[in-house]
Amino acid sequence: MSVNQPAAAAQTERSGLKKIVAASMVGTVVEWYEFFLYATAASLVFGQFFFPNTGSELDGIIAAFLTYAVGFVARPLGGIVFGQIGDKLGRKHTLQVTIILVGVATFLMGCLPGFNSIGYWAPALLVILRFIQGFAVGGEWGGAVLLVAEHSPNKQRAFWASWPQAAVPVGNLLATLVLLSMSWILPPDQFLSWGWRVAFWLSAVIVVVGYYIRTHVSEAPIFLEARAQVESEKSVSYGVFEVVKRYPKGVLKAMGLRFAENIIYYIIVSFTIVYLKTVHQYDTSQLLLALLIAHVVHFLVIPQVGRMADSLGRKPVYLVGAVLSATWAFFAFPMFDTLNPLVIILAVTIGLCFHALMYAGQPAIMAEMFPTRMRYSGVSLGYQVTSILAGSLAPIIATALLQETGSWVAVAVYVLVACAITAATVLTLRETKGLSLRDVDAEDARKHGLDTNAQAAR
């Protein structure tokens, strides 16, 4: 009986971890379904529907991407607010609020009239809802990945924490699948008029499911211990201001890691559509199908890369991802120019596989940078602030470069520079493979003169 007890305990712990992973993933799928639905719709619909006709298709697309960027501007604010709340009250309750907020905003987007009906009120209302959506997503990521990372075994943290990352391509896949289905079923004029709205309205169904699942998870013991220490010791603080004061280098390194990963992702999933649609007048359904297949592969690859980060180390896997991503645009755009559907699918899929080498290990790396009492704020700040400079601007900059130069080469150089910045950041990191989060907390206590006895008692 005693021999079986450890195995039974391990099985129970593993089952509980899977439940935590499912709760994190389902909410992340919902929120990124809605966020990426906007990205795809901005590429295909919003430029024509919500903005005046200037005679240039790229003008409308740039305007739509500017409203898209509003969500990225809102994300750091959401990360700061929800990071503060999450470090004080917990990851679970924060995630319940964020999923409701983004769901309501997305549903209302599907109800908005266009520019021809209400003029400039149309883009104004779109911007307001986009801001709310981005604000909620800004608080989502940190809570979702930390809920898993703080429950994970030290030697498998990158693998388990990569699953919420894998939920992102699932959300994107669902958004693409819905839009693809509507574009197949409906004539172009009906798709532009009302078909795209269905995808936004469907978010309500998924939100209810995600919210229900998130009510049935528990906080990690290490978080409950850190919260108790903050409540019992006046010298111990938490949240955004504390992390900026105590760990500014950690925040900057998190931003550097995020920079290229965020840029190349939106070049692949957003600007690729713009390039093929405007330069080659490539069929919309074929474009969405290419992304659909690539998202499936992306989902399958991310957890395997997480395993690699646990076995080989965080730094080498991430560095290889940055270097390979730097090369992607130089061979991908010539592949796009062939207009061969299989070659286009291959180019997009390779790009997302390179991206996965950076993306899968992010939650573990960033979680291991900050102590528990300020971890939510630290990872959210580093991750979301970068979105303004990287992901929000990437489609805009790339489209403007294409418009000015008439060539993809400038876009490829832009991606190369971004990857060089991230690669340099990776080289400054210490290797944290297998590191205990309790050791991170203990190191924080020694460094800042906190109650080390309380840390040791854990």
C-alpha positions, 0 to 999 in steps of 0.5 A: 500500500505504501509503495503505491501511495507516491504513485497515486499522489503523483497521478492525482497531482498530474490530473489536477495539473491537466485541469489547470492547463485546460482552464488556462487554455480554454480561456486563452482560446476564447480571448485570442479567437476574438483578438485574432478575429479582429486581425483577420477582419481588419485585413479583409473587411474593416478597411472597406466597411468602417472607413471612407473610400479614398481610392486606394485599398492600402489606405483603408487597410492601414486605417484598419490596422491603426484601430487594430493597434489600439488594442495593443496600446490598451494591453499594457494598461490591462497588464498593469491593472490586472497584474496588480489585482492578480498579484494581490487577489489571485490569478483565478478571479482575474481571469474570470473578469478578463474573459467576460470583458473581451467577450462583451466587447467582441460581440458588440463589434459584430453589431456595429453599423458601417461608415456608410450608415453613421459616418465617422461614428463607425470607426470611433465606436470600433476604436472604443470596443477595440480598446476594451478588448485589448485591455482585457487581453492585456490581463489574460496572458500573464494570469493564464500562463502563471496559473500553469507555471506555478503549478508545474514541476520544476523539470517540466515547467516549459512543457506544461506552461507552453500549452496556454501558448498552444491555445493561441493558434487554436483561437486563431485557427477557430477565427480563421475557420469561421471566416473561411466558412462564411467566405465560402458560403456567402457571395463577396457582397454578403460576406462584406455586408453581414457575413463577417458579423457571425464570427463575432457573435459566436464568441458569446457561446465560447465565453460562457464555456470558458467562464464556467471552466475557470470557476473550477480551478484553484490557486497555486500553493506558492502564490497563496504562501506569497500572498500570506507573507505580503499580508503579514509583513509590512516590509513586503510589497507586490505589484507593478511599482515594486517590480519596476523598482526591484527588477527593471532589468528583468522587465527590459529583458522580457521586452527584448525576448518578446520583440522579434517573436511578436513582430514576426508573428503578425507579419506572418498572420496579418501582413501576409494576407495584405501582401498576397491580396494587394500585390497578387490579388490572391483569392481570400479563401485560399489565403485563409486556408493556408493560415488554417493549415499553418495554425494546426501545425503551430499548435502541434509544434509548440508543446514539443518545443516546450519539451525541448526547452526543458531538456536542452535549456531555455537559451539555446532553443530561443536563440535558434528561433531568433536566428532562423526567424531572421532568415524567414522573410528572405525566402518566404516572400519569393515563395509567396510570389510563386502563387503556388498554394502548396508553396504558400502554405509551406512558407507560412507554416515554416514561419510559424514553426520558427516562431514556436521556437521562441514562443513556447518557452516564454512563459517558463523563462519569464516566470523564472525571472520574477518572484511570486509576489510580483510575478504577474505584474512583471511578466504582464508588463514585459510582455504587453508593453512590447506589444505596442512597439512590436506587434501593433506596429508590425503590420502598419510598418510592413504595409507602409514599407510595401507601399513606399518601396513596392518591394518585400525586401524592406520588410525582410530587413525590418524582421532581420533587425528585430530578430537581432535585438531579440538574439542579443537579449537571449545572450544576456540571460542566465539559464534557468532550466529546472529552477525552483520558483521557491528558490527565486523567492528565496533569492528575492528575500535575501536580496531585498532583506525580507524574512528569510525564515518565512521563505525557508519555512516553505 
